[in-house]
Amino acid sequence: MEPKTEAISQLTYRCPACDASIDIVTTLVGETVECPHCSTPFLAEEPSAKPMMEKDPQAMHVDAEYTITRPSDDESTLVELHPAMFRRHPFLYLALVGLAIASAIFGVMASIDQNWTLAAICLGVLVLSAGYLIYWYVEIIATTLQVTNKRTTLRKGILSKSTTEVQHDDVRNLQVHQNVIQRILGIGDIAISSSGQDDLELFVKAIPAPEEVAELVRRLQ
Protein backbone atom coordinates (compact mmCIF):
# COMPACT_ATOMS: atom_id res chain seq x y z
CA MET A 1 0.00 0.00 0.00
CA GLU A 2 1.47 3.32 -1.05
CA PRO A 3 1.85 6.00 1.64
CA LYS A 4 -0.67 8.80 1.55
CA THR A 5 0.76 12.19 0.60
CA GLU A 6 -0.62 15.70 0.78
CA ALA A 7 -0.54 17.98 -2.27
CA ILE A 8 1.53 21.10 -1.75
CA SER A 9 -0.39 24.25 -2.65
CA GLN A 10 2.30 26.83 -1.84
CA LEU A 11 6.01 27.19 -1.12
CA THR A 12 7.80 29.63 1.16
CA TYR A 13 10.50 31.90 -0.29
CA ARG A 14 12.75 34.65 1.05
CA CYS A 15 12.82 38.03 -0.72
CA PRO A 16 16.41 38.56 -1.96
CA ALA A 17 16.16 42.29 -1.20
CA CYS A 18 14.49 42.62 2.22
CA ASP A 19 14.61 38.97 3.44
CA ALA A 20 10.85 38.87 4.08
CA SER A 21 9.31 35.38 4.13
CA ILE A 22 6.64 34.94 1.46
CA ASP A 23 4.21 32.09 0.68
CA ILE A 24 3.86 31.68 -3.10
CA VAL A 25 1.23 29.42 -4.66
CA THR A 26 2.76 26.60 -6.70
CA THR A 27 1.08 27.82 -9.91
CA LEU A 28 3.43 30.83 -9.80
CA VAL A 29 6.65 28.83 -9.36
CA GLY A 30 8.97 29.80 -12.20
CA GLU A 31 7.29 33.21 -12.58
CA THR A 32 8.56 36.66 -11.63
CA VAL A 33 6.64 37.95 -8.62
CA GLU A 34 6.80 41.13 -6.57
CA CYS A 35 7.66 41.26 -2.87
CA PRO A 36 4.62 42.63 -0.95
CA HIS A 37 6.95 44.27 1.57
CA CYS A 38 9.57 46.11 -0.53
CA SER A 39 7.99 45.76 -4.02
CA THR A 40 11.19 44.24 -5.45
CA PRO A 41 10.51 41.78 -8.29
CA PHE A 42 12.26 38.40 -8.11
CA LEU A 43 12.09 35.00 -9.80
CA ALA A 44 10.36 32.29 -7.79
CA GLU A 45 12.72 29.54 -8.91
CA GLU A 46 11.49 25.98 -9.09
CA PRO A 47 12.98 23.75 -6.36
CA SER A 48 15.65 21.36 -7.66
CA ALA A 49 14.14 18.47 -5.70
CA LYS A 50 10.67 17.59 -4.45
CA PRO A 51 10.13 18.33 -0.76
CA MET A 52 9.80 15.34 1.57
CA MET A 53 6.39 14.92 3.14
CA GLU A 54 6.02 14.40 6.88
CA LYS A 55 3.23 12.58 8.61
CA ASP A 56 2.10 15.95 9.84
CA PRO A 57 2.23 18.37 6.89
CA GLN A 58 2.07 21.30 9.31
CA ALA A 59 5.46 20.27 10.71
CA MET A 60 7.07 21.30 7.44
CA HIS A 61 5.38 24.66 7.14
CA VAL A 62 6.75 27.86 8.64
CA ASP A 63 4.27 30.73 8.82
CA ALA A 64 5.28 33.36 6.27
CA GLU A 65 4.86 37.11 6.65
CA TYR A 66 3.21 37.55 3.24
CA THR A 67 1.38 35.49 0.62
CA ILE A 68 1.45 35.91 -3.17
CA THR A 69 -1.39 34.38 -5.17
CA ARG A 70 -1.02 36.14 -8.55
CA PRO A 71 1.84 37.18 -10.85
CA SER A 72 3.31 40.67 -10.75
CA ASP A 73 2.18 42.23 -14.02
CA ASP A 74 1.31 45.66 -12.65
CA GLU A 75 3.84 48.47 -12.50
CA SER A 76 4.37 49.84 -9.01
CA THR A 77 6.26 52.91 -7.80
CA LEU A 78 9.21 52.10 -5.53
CA VAL A 79 10.75 55.57 -5.10
CA GLU A 80 9.56 59.06 -6.00
CA LEU A 81 11.86 61.99 -5.24
CA HIS A 82 12.24 65.72 -5.90
CA PRO A 83 15.59 67.52 -6.00
CA ALA A 84 16.70 69.06 -2.71
CA MET A 85 16.07 72.79 -2.36
CA PHE A 86 18.00 73.96 0.71
CA ARG A 87 20.80 71.38 0.39
CA ARG A 88 21.42 72.21 -3.27
CA HIS A 89 22.30 75.88 -2.60
CA PRO A 90 22.21 76.37 1.20
CA PHE A 91 23.95 79.77 1.25
CA LEU A 92 21.71 81.21 -1.47
CA TYR A 93 18.64 79.88 0.31
CA LEU A 94 19.65 81.44 3.63
CA ALA A 95 20.55 84.72 1.93
CA LEU A 96 17.15 84.97 0.21
CA VAL A 97 15.22 84.09 3.36
CA GLY A 98 17.25 86.57 5.42
CA LEU A 99 16.79 89.29 2.80
CA ALA A 100 13.03 88.73 2.71
CA ILE A 101 12.73 88.89 6.51
CA ALA A 102 14.97 91.96 6.81
CA SER A 103 13.16 93.86 4.05
CA ALA A 104 9.80 93.08 5.68
CA ILE A 105 10.98 94.36 9.09
CA PHE A 106 12.62 97.52 7.72
CA GLY A 107 9.60 98.13 5.48
CA VAL A 108 7.25 98.10 8.47
CA MET A 109 9.55 100.42 10.44
CA ALA A 110 9.81 102.80 7.46
CA SER A 111 6.03 102.86 7.14
CA ILE A 112 5.67 103.73 10.82
CA ASP A 113 8.13 106.61 10.34
CA GLN A 114 6.27 107.55 7.13
CA ASN A 115 9.46 107.17 5.10
CA TRP A 116 7.60 106.05 2.00
CA THR A 117 10.65 105.94 -0.25
CA LEU A 118 12.45 103.48 2.01
CA ALA A 119 9.23 101.54 2.49
CA ALA A 120 8.82 101.21 -1.28
CA ILE A 121 12.41 100.01 -1.68
CA CYS A 122 11.93 97.42 1.08
CA LEU A 123 8.70 96.28 -0.54
CA GLY A 124 10.47 95.82 -3.87
CA VAL A 125 13.26 93.80 -2.26
CA LEU A 126 10.70 91.67 -0.42
CA VAL A 127 8.76 90.95 -3.62
CA LEU A 128 11.92 90.01 -5.54
CA SER A 129 13.41 87.75 -2.86
CA ALA A 130 10.12 86.07 -1.98
CA GLY A 131 9.23 85.74 -5.66
CA TYR A 132 12.53 84.02 -6.43
CA LEU A 133 12.02 81.60 -3.53
CA ILE A 134 8.53 80.75 -4.79
CA TYR A 135 9.80 80.25 -8.35
CA TRP A 136 12.60 78.02 -7.04
CA TYR A 137 10.17 75.95 -4.97
CA VAL A 138 7.80 75.46 -7.92
CA GLU A 139 10.74 74.38 -10.10
CA ILE A 140 11.72 71.78 -7.47
CA ILE A 141 8.16 70.45 -7.13
CA ALA A 142 7.81 70.28 -10.92
CA THR A 143 10.85 67.98 -11.19
CA THR A 144 10.17 64.38 -10.20
CA LEU A 145 12.41 61.32 -10.37
CA GLN A 146 10.36 58.12 -10.21
CA VAL A 147 11.69 54.57 -9.99
CA THR A 148 9.21 51.75 -10.58
CA ASN A 149 9.77 48.02 -10.80
CA LYS A 150 10.12 48.43 -14.59
CA ARG A 151 11.64 51.84 -15.39
CA THR A 152 13.18 55.10 -14.19
CA THR A 153 11.31 58.24 -15.24
CA LEU A 154 12.22 61.94 -14.99
CA ARG A 155 9.35 64.43 -15.31
CA LYS A 156 9.85 68.20 -15.56
CA GLY A 157 7.48 71.14 -15.88
CA ILE A 158 3.96 72.11 -14.86
CA LEU A 159 2.41 73.82 -17.89
CA SER A 160 5.00 72.69 -20.42
CA LYS A 161 5.99 69.15 -19.47
CA SER A 162 8.77 66.85 -20.61
CA THR A 163 9.23 63.18 -19.71
CA THR A 164 12.31 60.99 -20.06
CA GLU A 165 12.28 57.32 -19.17
CA VAL A 166 14.72 54.42 -19.33
CA GLN A 167 13.65 50.80 -18.94
CA HIS A 168 15.69 48.92 -16.33
CA ASP A 169 16.47 46.17 -18.85
CA ASP A 170 17.98 48.77 -21.22
CA VAL A 171 20.25 50.58 -18.75
CA ARG A 172 23.82 50.63 -20.09
CA ASN A 173 25.40 53.42 -18.04
CA LEU A 174 24.46 54.61 -14.56
CA GLN A 175 26.46 57.41 -12.96
CA VAL A 176 26.34 59.18 -9.59
CA HIS A 177 28.21 62.48 -9.20
CA GLN A 178 28.91 64.00 -5.77
CA ASN A 179 31.36 66.69 -4.76
CA VAL A 180 32.58 67.06 -1.18
CA ILE A 181 29.77 69.39 -0.09
CA GLN A 182 27.13 67.21 -1.72
CA ARG A 183 28.44 64.13 0.09
CA ILE A 184 28.25 65.95 3.41
CA LEU A 185 24.70 67.11 2.67
CA GLY A 186 23.58 63.70 1.37
CA ILE A 187 22.66 64.72 -2.18
CA GLY A 188 24.07 64.06 -5.65
CA ASP A 189 23.47 64.04 -9.40
CA ILE A 190 22.21 60.94 -11.21
CA ALA A 191 22.72 60.21 -14.92
CA ILE A 192 21.37 57.20 -16.85
CA SER A 193 21.72 56.12 -20.47
CA SER A 194 20.27 53.15 -22.32
CA SER A 195 21.91 50.66 -24.64
CA GLY A 196 20.48 52.41 -27.71
CA GLN A 197 21.91 55.86 -26.93
CA ASP A 198 25.45 57.27 -26.79
CA ASP A 199 24.53 60.30 -24.68
CA LEU A 200 23.10 60.38 -21.16
CA GLU A 201 19.33 60.41 -21.59
CA LEU A 202 18.28 61.05 -18.01
CA PHE A 203 20.12 63.58 -15.84
CA VAL A 204 18.88 65.16 -12.63
CA LYS A 205 20.73 67.24 -10.01
CA ALA A 206 20.65 67.33 -6.21
CA ILE A 207 18.67 64.12 -5.60
CA PRO A 208 18.63 62.99 -1.95
CA ALA A 209 20.41 59.67 -1.20
CA PRO A 210 21.64 59.19 -4.79
CA GLU A 211 23.66 56.04 -4.03
CA GLU A 212 20.57 54.30 -2.64
CA VAL A 213 18.58 55.23 -5.74
CA ALA A 214 21.37 53.98 -8.02
CA GLU A 215 21.66 50.72 -6.07
CA LEU A 216 17.90 50.18 -6.44
CA VAL A 217 18.11 50.66 -10.21
CA ARG A 218 21.09 48.27 -10.45
CA ARG A 219 19.17 45.64 -8.47
CA LEU A 220 16.25 45.90 -10.90
CA GLN A 221 18.38 45.54 -14.06
Disulfide bonds with the S-S distance in Angstrom:
none
